[in-house]
Amino acid sequence: MAKKKGGVITVALVCPECKATNFFTSLNKATTPKLAVNKYCKHCKKHTEHTSREKLK
């Protein structure tokens, strides 16, 4: 039996204000299309809503 596409992937959480990549997490691509979490940005020194980015450098 072949595996299905869209398994668990690693994504980066990016601050919308300073565009810094601060956190890494994994999510199931089939069930979660986009992730947005309130996190502390050490560059801005405040809490902002970090969004997920698939492309890792």
PDB file of N, CA, C and O in Angstrom:
ATOM      1  N   MET A   1       0.832  -1.174   0.000  1.00  0.00           N
ATOM      2  CA  MET A   1       0.000   0.000   0.000  1.00  0.00           C
ATOM      3  C   MET A   1       0.885   1.249   0.000  1.00  0.00           C
ATOM      4  O   MET A   1       1.817   1.335   0.800  1.00  0.00           O
ATOM      5  N   ALA A   2       0.619   2.198  -0.863  1.00  0.00           N
ATOM      6  CA  ALA A   2       1.410   3.415  -0.977  1.00  0.00           C
ATOM      7  C   ALA A   2       0.965   4.446   0.053  1.00  0.00           C
ATOM      8  O   ALA A   2      -0.198   4.478   0.456  1.00  0.00           O
ATOM      9  N   LYS A   3       1.901   5.283   0.469  1.00  0.00           N
ATOM     10  CA  LYS A   3       1.585   6.343   1.416  1.00  0.00           C
ATOM     11  C   LYS A   3       0.842   7.471   0.721  1.00  0.00           C
ATOM     12  O   LYS A   3       1.021   7.712  -0.472  1.00  0.00           O
ATOM     13  N   LYS A   4       0.002   8.161   1.494  1.00  0.00           N
ATOM     14  CA  LYS A   4      -0.704   9.317   0.971  1.00  0.00           C
ATOM     15  C   LYS A   4       0.199  10.537   1.019  1.00  0.00           C
ATOM     16  O   LYS A   4       1.097  10.617   1.858  1.00  0.00           O
ATOM     17  N   LYS A   5      -0.035  11.489   0.120  1.00  0.00           N
ATOM     18  CA  LYS A   5       0.704  12.741   0.138  1.00  0.00           C
ATOM     19  C   LYS A   5       0.150  13.634   1.243  1.00  0.00           C
ATOM     20  O   LYS A   5      -1.011  13.515   1.633  1.00  0.00           O
ATOM     21  N   GLY A   6       0.992  14.519   1.733  1.00  0.00           N
ATOM     22  CA  GLY A   6       0.526  15.506   2.693  1.00  0.00           C
ATOM     23  C   GLY A   6       0.584  15.031   4.124  1.00  0.00           C
ATOM     24  O   GLY A   6      -0.377  15.219   4.871  1.00  0.00           O
ATOM     25  N   GLY A   7       1.675  14.424   4.528  1.00  0.00           N
ATOM     26  CA  GLY A   7       1.831  13.962   5.893  1.00  0.00           C
ATOM     27  C   GLY A   7       2.267  15.078   6.819  1.00  0.00           C
ATOM     28  O   GLY A   7       1.964  16.247   6.582  1.00  0.00           O
ATOM     29  N   VAL A   8       2.973  14.719   7.863  1.00  0.00           N
ATOM     30  CA  VAL A   8       3.458  15.685   8.834  1.00  0.00           C
ATOM     31  C   VAL A   8       4.701  16.374   8.273  1.00  0.00           C
ATOM     32  O   VAL A   8       5.637  15.717   7.817  1.00  0.00           O
ATOM     33  N   ILE A   9       4.694  17.714   8.314  1.00  0.00           N
ATOM     34  CA  ILE A   9       5.821  18.496   7.802  1.00  0.00           C
ATOM     35  C   ILE A   9       6.311  19.446   8.895  1.00  0.00           C
ATOM     36  O   ILE A   9       5.576  19.745   9.836  1.00  0.00           O
ATOM     37  N   THR A  10       7.541  19.915   8.770  1.00  0.00           N
ATOM     38  CA  THR A  10       8.096  20.899   9.688  1.00  0.00           C
ATOM     39  C   THR A  10       7.924  22.278   9.078  1.00  0.00           C
ATOM     40  O   THR A  10       8.274  22.500   7.919  1.00  0.00           O
ATOM     41  N   VAL A  11       7.383  23.208   9.862  1.00  0.00           N
ATOM     42  CA  VAL A  11       7.170  24.575   9.392  1.00  0.00           C
ATOM     43  C   VAL A  11       7.849  25.542  10.349  1.00  0.00           C
ATOM     44  O   VAL A  11       8.108  25.213  11.506  1.00  0.00           O
ATOM     45  N   ALA A  12       8.133  26.731   9.854  1.00  0.00           N
ATOM     46  CA  ALA A  12       8.713  27.797  10.656  1.00  0.00           C
ATOM     47  C   ALA A  12       7.625  28.810  10.978  1.00  0.00           C
ATOM     48  O   ALA A  12       6.759  29.083  10.146  1.00  0.00           O
ATOM     49  N   LEU A  13       7.668  29.369  12.189  1.00  0.00           N
ATOM     50  CA  LEU A  13       6.748  30.433  12.574  1.00  0.00           C
ATOM     51  C   LEU A  13       7.477  31.765  12.430  1.00  0.00           C
ATOM     52  O   LEU A  13       8.552  31.959  12.996  1.00  0.00           O
ATOM     53  N   VAL A  14       6.877  32.685  11.660  1.00  0.00           N
ATOM     54  CA  VAL A  14       7.518  33.937  11.289  1.00  0.00           C
ATOM     55  C   VAL A  14       6.753  35.112  11.878  1.00  0.00           C
ATOM     56  O   VAL A  14       5.523  35.148  11.837  1.00  0.00           O
ATOM     57  N   CYS A  15       7.491  36.073  12.427  1.00  0.00           N
ATOM     58  CA  CYS A  15       6.893  37.296  12.969  1.00  0.00           C
ATOM     59  C   CYS A  15       6.454  38.190  11.804  1.00  0.00           C
ATOM     60  O   CYS A  15       7.236  38.406  10.878  1.00  0.00           O
ATOM     61  N   PRO A  16       5.231  38.711  11.828  1.00  0.00           N
ATOM     62  CA  PRO A  16       4.774  39.549  10.715  1.00  0.00           C
ATOM     63  C   PRO A  16       5.403  40.945  10.693  1.00  0.00           C
ATOM     64  O   PRO A  16       5.446  41.583   9.641  1.00  0.00           O
ATOM     65  N   GLU A  17       5.890  41.424  11.836  1.00  0.00           N
ATOM     66  CA  GLU A  17       6.441  42.776  11.894  1.00  0.00           C
ATOM     67  C   GLU A  17       7.899  42.847  11.455  1.00  0.00           C
ATOM     68  O   GLU A  17       8.257  43.686  10.628  1.00  0.00           O
ATOM     69  N   CYS A  18       8.749  41.968  12.006  1.00  0.00           N
ATOM     70  CA  CYS A  18      10.176  42.042  11.672  1.00  0.00           C
ATOM     71  C   CYS A  18      10.620  40.932  10.719  1.00  0.00           C
ATOM     72  O   CYS A  18      11.782  40.904  10.315  1.00  0.00           O
ATOM     73  N   LYS A  19       9.722  40.023  10.354  1.00  0.00           N
ATOM     74  CA  LYS A  19       9.986  38.922   9.409  1.00  0.00           C
ATOM     75  C   LYS A  19      11.067  37.958   9.893  1.00  0.00           C
ATOM     76  O   LYS A  19      11.736  37.316   9.083  1.00  0.00           O
ATOM     77  N   ALA A  20      11.238  37.855  11.203  1.00  0.00           N
ATOM     78  CA  ALA A  20      12.237  36.946  11.767  1.00  0.00           C
ATOM     79  C   ALA A  20      11.612  35.570  11.986  1.00  0.00           C
ATOM     80  O   ALA A  20      10.456  35.462  12.395  1.00  0.00           O
ATOM     81  N   THR A  21      12.381  34.528  11.711  1.00  0.00           N
ATOM     82  CA  THR A  21      11.955  33.157  11.966  1.00  0.00           C
ATOM     83  C   THR A  21      12.350  32.810  13.391  1.00  0.00           C
ATOM     84  O   THR A  21      13.538  32.694  13.694  1.00  0.00           O
ATOM     85  N   ASN A  22      11.359  32.642  14.278  1.00  0.00           N
ATOM     86  CA  ASN A  22      11.638  32.466  15.692  1.00  0.00           C
ATOM     87  C   ASN A  22      11.405  31.053  16.198  1.00  0.00           C
ATOM     88  O   ASN A  22      12.139  30.594  17.073  1.00  0.00           O
ATOM     89  N   PHE A  23      10.412  30.351  15.678  1.00  0.00           N
ATOM     90  CA  PHE A  23      10.032  29.049  16.208  1.00  0.00           C
ATOM     91  C   PHE A  23       9.863  28.050  15.072  1.00  0.00           C
ATOM     92  O   PHE A  23       9.597  28.425  13.930  1.00  0.00           O
ATOM     93  N   PHE A  24      10.023  26.755  15.408  1.00  0.00           N
ATOM     94  CA  PHE A  24       9.800  25.666  14.462  1.00  0.00           C
ATOM     95  C   PHE A  24       8.822  24.691  15.092  1.00  0.00           C
ATOM     96  O   PHE A  24       8.899  24.416  16.289  1.00  0.00           O
ATOM     97  N   THR A  25       7.903  24.168  14.291  1.00  0.00           N
ATOM     98  CA  THR A  25       6.931  23.200  14.777  1.00  0.00           C
ATOM     99  C   THR A  25       6.560  22.264  13.633  1.00  0.00           C
ATOM    100  O   THR A  25       6.907  22.513  12.479  1.00  0.00           O
ATOM    101  N   SER A  26       5.861  21.197  13.958  1.00  0.00           N
ATOM    102  CA  SER A  26       5.396  20.273  12.929  1.00  0.00           C
ATOM    103  C   SER A  26       3.885  20.254  12.930  1.00  0.00           C
ATOM    104  O   SER A  26       3.252  20.417  13.973  1.00  0.00           O
ATOM    105  N   LEU A  27       3.307  20.055  11.753  1.00  0.00           N
ATOM    106  CA  LEU A  27       1.851  19.974  11.644  1.00  0.00           C
ATOM    107  C   LEU A  27       1.470  19.035  10.519  1.00  0.00           C
ATOM    108  O   LEU A  27       2.262  18.763   9.617  1.00  0.00           O
ATOM    109  N   ASN A  28       0.252  18.549  10.588  1.00  0.00           N
ATOM    110  CA  ASN A  28      -0.291  17.664   9.571  1.00  0.00           C
ATOM    111  C   ASN A  28      -0.840  18.530   8.443  1.00  0.00           C
ATOM    112  O   ASN A  28      -1.809  19.265   8.632  1.00  0.00           O
ATOM    113  N   LYS A  29      -0.227  18.440   7.288  1.00  0.00           N
ATOM    114  CA  LYS A  29      -0.603  19.285   6.160  1.00  0.00           C
ATOM    115  C   LYS A  29      -2.012  18.992   5.652  1.00  0.00           C
ATOM    116  O   LYS A  29      -2.672  19.884   5.119  1.00  0.00           O
ATOM    117  N   ALA A  30      -2.476  17.769   5.809  1.00  0.00           N
ATOM    118  CA  ALA A  30      -3.797  17.396   5.308  1.00  0.00           C
ATOM    119  C   ALA A  30      -4.919  18.023   6.122  1.00  0.00           C
ATOM    120  O   ALA A  30      -5.982  18.315   5.574  1.00  0.00           O
ATOM    121  N   THR A  31      -4.706  18.238   7.426  1.00  0.00           N
ATOM    122  CA  THR A  31      -5.787  18.748   8.280  1.00  0.00           C
ATOM    123  C   THR A  31      -5.622  20.206   8.659  1.00  0.00           C
ATOM    124  O   THR A  31      -6.613  20.853   8.998  1.00  0.00           O
ATOM    125  N   THR A  32      -4.407  20.757   8.618  1.00  0.00           N
ATOM    126  CA  THR A  32      -4.156  22.137   9.030  1.00  0.00           C
ATOM    127  C   THR A  32      -3.541  22.916   7.872  1.00  0.00           C
ATOM    128  O   THR A  32      -2.345  22.773   7.617  1.00  0.00           O
ATOM    129  N   PRO A  33      -4.315  23.734   7.161  1.00  0.00           N
ATOM    130  CA  PRO A  33      -3.768  24.440   6.016  1.00  0.00           C
ATOM    131  C   PRO A  33      -2.819  25.587   6.403  1.00  0.00           C
ATOM    132  O   PRO A  33      -1.773  25.742   5.773  1.00  0.00           O
ATOM    133  N   LYS A  34      -3.153  26.384   7.414  1.00  0.00           N
ATOM    134  CA  LYS A  34      -2.349  27.538   7.814  1.00  0.00           C
ATOM    135  C   LYS A  34      -2.406  27.650   9.327  1.00  0.00           C
ATOM    136  O   LYS A  34      -3.457  27.432   9.929  1.00  0.00           O
ATOM    137  N   LEU A  35      -1.275  27.989   9.950  1.00  0.00           N
ATOM    138  CA  LEU A  35      -1.193  28.064  11.391  1.00  0.00           C
ATOM    139  C   LEU A  35      -0.853  29.482  11.804  1.00  0.00           C
ATOM    140  O   LEU A  35       0.041  30.095  11.221  1.00  0.00           O
ATOM    141  N   ALA A  36      -1.553  30.020  12.805  1.00  0.00           N
ATOM    142  CA  ALA A  36      -1.269  31.346  13.353  1.00  0.00           C
ATOM    143  C   ALA A  36      -1.365  31.251  14.870  1.00  0.00           C
ATOM    144  O   ALA A  36      -2.403  30.875  15.415  1.00  0.00           O
ATOM    145  N   VAL A  37      -0.257  31.598  15.552  1.00  0.00           N
ATOM    146  CA  VAL A  37      -0.169  31.452  17.002  1.00  0.00           C
ATOM    147  C   VAL A  37       0.424  32.726  17.588  1.00  0.00           C
ATOM    148  O   VAL A  37       1.361  33.291  17.024  1.00  0.00           O
ATOM    149  N   ASN A  38      -0.118  33.183  18.722  1.00  0.00           N
ATOM    150  CA  ASN A  38       0.471  34.318  19.422  1.00  0.00           C
ATOM    151  C   ASN A  38       1.707  33.857  20.168  1.00  0.00           C
ATOM    152  O   ASN A  38       1.624  33.008  21.056  1.00  0.00           O
ATOM    153  N   LYS A  39       2.868  34.422  19.804  1.00  0.00           N
ATOM    154  CA  LYS A  39       4.145  34.070  20.405  1.00  0.00           C
ATOM    155  C   LYS A  39       4.932  35.344  20.694  1.00  0.00           C
ATOM    156  O   LYS A  39       4.643  36.409  20.149  1.00  0.00           O
ATOM    157  N   TYR A  40       5.937  35.211  21.566  1.00  0.00           N
ATOM    158  CA  TYR A  40       6.805  36.332  21.891  1.00  0.00           C
ATOM    159  C   TYR A  40       7.951  36.401  20.887  1.00  0.00           C
ATOM    160  O   TYR A  40       8.629  35.402  20.648  1.00  0.00           O
ATOM    161  N   CYS A  41       8.168  37.568  20.302  1.00  0.00           N
ATOM    162  CA  CYS A  41       9.276  37.780  19.371  1.00  0.00           C
ATOM    163  C   CYS A  41      10.409  38.453  20.128  1.00  0.00           C
ATOM    164  O   CYS A  41      10.245  39.551  20.660  1.00  0.00           O
ATOM    165  N   LYS A  42      11.566  37.784  20.174  1.00  0.00           N
ATOM    166  CA  LYS A  42      12.691  38.344  20.907  1.00  0.00           C
ATOM    167  C   LYS A  42      13.342  39.514  20.175  1.00  0.00           C
ATOM    168  O   LYS A  42      14.101  40.272  20.779  1.00  0.00           O
ATOM    169  N   HIS A  43      13.058  39.672  18.886  1.00  0.00           N
ATOM    170  CA  HIS A  43      13.613  40.785  18.127  1.00  0.00           C
ATOM    171  C   HIS A  43      12.773  42.053  18.307  1.00  0.00           C
ATOM    172  O   HIS A  43      13.320  43.145  18.460  1.00  0.00           O
ATOM    173  N   CYS A  44      11.448  41.907  18.287  1.00  0.00           N
ATOM    174  CA  CYS A  44      10.533  43.041  18.489  1.00  0.00           C
ATOM    175  C   CYS A  44      10.303  43.325  19.973  1.00  0.00           C
ATOM    176  O   CYS A  44       9.916  44.432  20.347  1.00  0.00           O
ATOM    177  N   LYS A  45      10.543  42.319  20.813  1.00  0.00           N
ATOM    178  CA  LYS A  45      10.311  42.376  22.255  1.00  0.00           C
ATOM    179  C   LYS A  45       8.837  42.609  22.601  1.00  0.00           C
ATOM    180  O   LYS A  45       8.514  43.393  23.493  1.00  0.00           O
ATOM    181  N   LYS A  46       7.941  41.907  21.873  1.00  0.00           N
ATOM    182  CA  LYS A  46       6.515  41.948  22.182  1.00  0.00           C
ATOM    183  C   LYS A  46       5.820  40.724  21.598  1.00  0.00           C
ATOM    184  O   LYS A  46       6.392  40.010  20.774  1.00  0.00           O
ATOM    185  N   HIS A  47       4.598  40.489  22.025  1.00  0.00           N
ATOM    186  CA  HIS A  47       3.816  39.359  21.533  1.00  0.00           C
ATOM    187  C   HIS A  47       3.150  39.739  20.218  1.00  0.00           C
ATOM    188  O   HIS A  47       2.486  40.771  20.128  1.00  0.00           O
ATOM    189  N   THR A  48       3.327  38.908  19.205  1.00  0.00           N
ATOM    190  CA  THR A  48       2.689  39.100  17.906  1.00  0.00           C
ATOM    191  C   THR A  48       2.141  37.766  17.419  1.00  0.00           C
ATOM    192  O   THR A  48       2.513  36.712  17.934  1.00  0.00           O
ATOM    193  N   GLU A  49       1.268  37.810  16.440  1.00  0.00           N
ATOM    194  CA  GLU A  49       0.683  36.592  15.889  1.00  0.00           C
ATOM    195  C   GLU A  49       1.604  36.050  14.803  1.00  0.00           C
ATOM    196  O   GLU A  49       1.625  36.567  13.686  1.00  0.00           O
ATOM    197  N   HIS A  50       2.358  35.019  15.128  1.00  0.00           N
ATOM    198  CA  HIS A  50       3.288  34.392  14.189  1.00  0.00           C
ATOM    199  C   HIS A  50       2.513  33.470  13.252  1.00  0.00           C
ATOM    200  O   HIS A  50       1.615  32.747  13.684  1.00  0.00           O
ATOM    201  N   THR A  51       2.864  33.500  11.978  1.00  0.00           N
ATOM    202  CA  THR A  51       2.209  32.650  10.989  1.00  0.00           C
ATOM    203  C   THR A  51       3.195  31.622  10.468  1.00  0.00           C
ATOM    204  O   THR A  51       4.408  31.808  10.557  1.00  0.00           O
ATOM    205  N   SER A  52       2.668  30.542   9.926  1.00  0.00           N
ATOM    206  CA  SER A  52       3.522  29.446   9.470  1.00  0.00           C
ATOM    207  C   SER A  52       4.062  29.718   8.065  1.00  0.00           C
ATOM    208  O   SER A  52       3.417  30.360   7.236  1.00  0.00           O
ATOM    209  N   ARG A  53       5.276  29.202   7.833  1.00  0.00           N
ATOM    210  CA  ARG A  53       5.916  29.275   6.526  1.00  0.00           C
ATOM    211  C   ARG A  53       6.539  27.921   6.262  1.00  0.00           C
ATOM    212  O   ARG A  53       7.317  27.424   7.077  1.00  0.00           O
ATOM    213  N   GLU A  54       6.206  27.321   5.131  1.00  0.00           N
ATOM    214  CA  GLU A  54       6.681  25.967   4.808  1.00  0.00           C
ATOM    215  C   GLU A  54       8.133  25.950   4.378  1.00  0.00           C
ATOM    216  O   GLU A  54       8.879  25.045   4.751  1.00  0.00           O
ATOM    217  N   LYS A  55       8.547  26.941   3.595  1.00  0.00           N
ATOM    218  CA  LYS A  55       9.882  26.943   3.032  1.00  0.00           C
ATOM    219  C   LYS A  55      10.911  27.265   4.104  1.00  0.00           C
ATOM    220  O   LYS A  55      10.935  28.374   4.637  1.00  0.00           O
ATOM    221  N   LEU A  56      11.755  26.300   4.416  1.00  0.00           N
ATOM    222  CA  LEU A  56      12.797  26.502   5.415  1.00  0.00           C
ATOM    223  C   LEU A  56      14.117  26.769   4.722  1.00  0.00           C
ATOM    224  O   LEU A  56      14.433  26.143   3.711  1.00  0.00           O
ATOM    225  N   LYS A  57      14.885  27.694   5.263  1.00  0.00           N
ATOM    226  CA  LYS A  57      16.182  28.026   4.674  1.00  0.00           C
ATOM    227  C   LYS A  57      17.271  27.209   5.286  1.00  0.00           C
ATOM    228  O   LYS A  57      18.435  27.353   4.913  1.00  0.00           O
TER     229      LYS A  57
END
